[in-house]
Amino acid sequence: MDIEFIDLKECILADNEGDAQEVRDLLKEKKVVLWNIMSSPGSGKTTFIIDVIRRFASKPMVNGKCLRFGVIEADIESTVDAEKMHALGVPTIQLRTGGGCHLDAAMVMEALKKMPLDELDVLIVENVGNLVCPAEFDIGATLATMLLSIPEGDDKCIKYPLMFTVTKAVIVTKMDVKDFFDFNLETLEKNTRRLNNDLRIFPVSVKTGDGMETVMEWLNNQITSNL
Amino acid sequence: MHELPFTKGIYRSVMKKAEGVNAKDINRVVLEIGVLHDFIPEFVQKYWDFISKGSIAEGSKIEIRWKNAQVQCGSCMTIYEVGKEEMNDPKCPNCQYEFGTMLSGNELRIVGIEIVKNKPAESPQGE
């Protein structure tokens, strides 16, 4: 038998990487920042996004205008989050992955075609709630952050290391219930800095507003420097 | 579950290559995966068996080679390697500092495939 080993040396996600670059190129041309927000289910992504959009709406930039937002909602099923965004008056596209545990760049590109990109500055992607798969797929985002809620615990970085290396910041949500859990912010910082020394950690409570001004200042810098 | 879309991508690339080199059978597919990935080899094999059924890749084995991550120490800037076992507690071998920045560990590559080649058709004798 004639057995041979053939080299491929090919990236498994080559197709997705090509699609992600197309997303990046399009949004660069349109001057829109794509902000990918990832987390596990129930960390408070939708609540956080609504609060951030409201805060930006009352925060004019240097030129006196406010940032204009759009939202891509990704869920395995349902449109409940998209309905909340619609109620806010923000252009929203709901992507239903129909069982898929993440978004890929091709799905985002389809959503972009339906978005009024010329009327937007920031397009938020609320990714599928999952700490594994969304970290694996580049969707062409300019800015990637994750949310980690107090009830999830301070050890998630050990269990899902990749997620903590592809994000610029961890926004620790639900700080108002911290006293009921054994969540230690120092432990979280120690665990994350082992993998990503530059990662920023922002403890917040959307409910009380604590920490929101600090994270808003950082977000404002991240967004405006990429516009 | 996230292994499924990856396995589909691997199948597309492998079959394209196998056709191009006139393979009769595929015995083995070798992957190189960075240790930051949460891949379960048994799942990849299971999905592979399902996807490749009825093709020349049916019955072939997926071999995963884990690739260590490279970390740059946040103190002395030494670059060192971290394997899957040390992921939870990486330390710089030079200064023992525990914080650093991952420089790699995110690889997802198909290294190659082991195939059985079709014999080239013999030209008819005496013509």
Interface residues (C-beta under 8 A of the other chain):
Chain A: M1 D2 I3 E4 F5 I6 D7 L8 K9 E10 C11 I12 L13 A14 D15 N16 G100 C101 H102 D104 V132 C133 E136 I158 Y160 P161 L162 T165 V166 K190 R193 R194 L195 N196 N197 D198
Chain B: M1 H2 P5 F6 G9 I10 S13 V14 K17 A18 V21 A23 N27 L31 L36 H37 D38 G74 M87 N88 D89 P90 E98 F99 G100 T101 M102 G105 N106 L108 R109 I110 V111 G112 I113 E114 I115 V116 K117 K119
